[in-house]
Amino acid sequence: MAILRIRYETGEPEQVLEFDPSQAPFQHDGLPGSLLDIMLARGVPLEHACGGNCACTTCHVIVKSGMAHLSENTEEEDDLLDKAPGLTPTSRLGCQAVMSEGEVTILIPRYTINQQVG
């Protein structure tokens, strides 16, 4: 089993999702077993303007712990993350970060690039 802890910069209550990574994909957005896939399948929203196709940064999350339980960043993901507001050394795109067994804690930033443009 795996545990995904979701915290919010906006102060919303933390959410904890338990799941079996071997059951991925859980729905159709993002890579199978990605943070986006896991969250959407359990009714936890995460913005994803491109449909989870690694073409924007709206699903930007900050990994607070458990980075070892996520897939490696790709060059394409890193290039896109350079455009994300609030970029940190542990930033990932929710549609690309595939989770394995273990526990991961993420922080959902207050703003996405879509919210800053308007």
C-alpha positions as CSV (number, residue, x, y, z in Angstrom):
1,M,0.0,0.0,0.0
2,A,0.9,3.6,-0.4
3,I,-0.1,6.9,1.3
4,L,-0.3,10.3,-0.3
5,R,-0.7,13.2,2.1
6,I,-1.9,16.4,0.5
7,R,-1.4,19.8,2.1
8,Y,-2.5,23.2,0.8
9,E,-0.9,26.6,0.9
10,T,-4.4,28.0,1.1
11,G,-4.9,26.4,4.6
12,E,-7.5,23.8,3.5
13,P,-7.5,20.7,5.6
14,E,-4.9,18.0,4.8
15,Q,-6.2,15.0,2.9
16,V,-4.7,11.5,3.2
17,L,-5.2,9.0,0.4
18,E,-4.3,5.3,0.8
19,F,-4.1,3.2,-2.4
20,D,-2.5,0.2,-4.0
21,P,-0.1,1.4,-6.8
22,S,-0.4,-1.9,-8.6
23,Q,-4.0,-1.0,-9.4
24,A,-3.0,2.0,-11.7
25,P,-4.2,3.6,-13.8
26,F,-7.1,4.9,-11.7
27,Q,-8.6,7.1,-14.4
28,H,-7.4,8.8,-17.7
29,D,-5.5,12.0,-16.8
30,G,-1.7,12.0,-16.3
31,L,0.7,9.0,-16.4
32,P,-0.8,5.9,-14.8
33,G,-0.1,6.0,-11.1
34,S,0.8,9.7,-11.2
35,L,-0.1,12.0,-8.4
36,L,-2.8,13.5,-10.7
37,D,-4.2,10.1,-11.6
38,I,-4.4,9.1,-7.9
39,M,-6.0,12.4,-6.7
40,L,-8.6,12.7,-9.5
41,A,-9.7,9.1,-9.0
42,R,-10.4,9.8,-5.4
43,G,-12.3,13.1,-6.0
44,V,-9.4,15.4,-5.0
45,P,-9.1,18.2,-7.5
46,L,-5.8,19.2,-9.0
47,E,-5.8,21.7,-11.9
48,H,-4.5,20.3,-15.1
49,A,-5.2,22.6,-18.1
50,C,-3.5,20.3,-20.6
51,G,-5.4,17.2,-19.6
52,G,-2.3,15.7,-17.8
53,N,-0.2,15.6,-20.9
54,C,3.0,17.4,-19.7
55,A,2.2,20.5,-21.7
56,C,1.7,23.1,-18.9
57,T,2.5,23.7,-15.3
58,T,-1.0,23.9,-13.7
59,C,-0.6,20.6,-11.8
60,H,2.6,21.8,-10.2
61,V,3.1,20.4,-6.6
62,I,5.9,20.7,-4.1
63,V,7.1,17.4,-2.6
64,K,7.7,17.9,1.1
65,S,8.7,14.3,1.9
66,G,9.0,10.9,0.2
67,M,10.7,12.0,-3.1
68,A,12.3,8.5,-3.2
69,H,8.9,7.1,-3.8
70,L,8.3,9.1,-7.0
71,S,9.6,8.4,-10.5
72,E,12.6,10.5,-11.7
73,N,12.0,13.8,-13.4
74,T,12.3,13.9,-17.2
75,E,14.0,16.7,-19.1
76,E,10.7,17.7,-20.5
77,E,9.1,18.0,-17.1
78,D,12.1,20.0,-15.8
79,D,11.9,22.4,-18.8
80,L,8.2,23.0,-18.1
81,L,8.8,23.4,-14.3
82,D,11.1,26.4,-15.1
83,K,7.9,28.3,-15.9
84,A,6.0,27.3,-12.8
85,P,5.2,30.1,-10.2
86,G,6.8,29.3,-6.8
87,L,9.3,26.8,-8.2
88,T,11.3,24.9,-5.5
89,P,14.1,22.3,-5.7
90,T,11.4,19.7,-4.9
91,S,8.8,20.8,-7.4
92,R,7.1,18.2,-9.6
93,L,4.3,18.1,-12.1
94,G,1.5,16.0,-10.7
95,C,0.8,14.5,-14.1
96,Q,4.4,13.1,-14.4
97,A,5.3,12.1,-10.8
98,V,4.4,8.4,-10.6
99,M,4.2,7.1,-7.0
100,S,5.3,3.7,-5.8
101,E,4.9,2.0,-2.4
102,G,5.6,4.2,0.5
103,E,4.5,7.6,1.8
104,V,4.7,10.9,0.0
105,T,3.6,14.4,1.3
106,I,2.9,17.1,-1.2
107,L,2.0,20.8,-0.9
108,I,-0.5,22.3,-3.4
109,P,0.7,25.9,-4.2
110,R,-1.7,28.7,-3.8
111,Y,-1.3,29.9,-7.4
112,T,-0.8,28.4,-10.8
113,I,0.2,30.2,-14.0
114,N,-3.4,30.2,-15.1
115,Q,-4.4,32.2,-12.0
116,Q,-1.5,34.7,-12.4
117,V,-2.2,35.5,-16.0
118,G,-5.8,36.6,-15.5
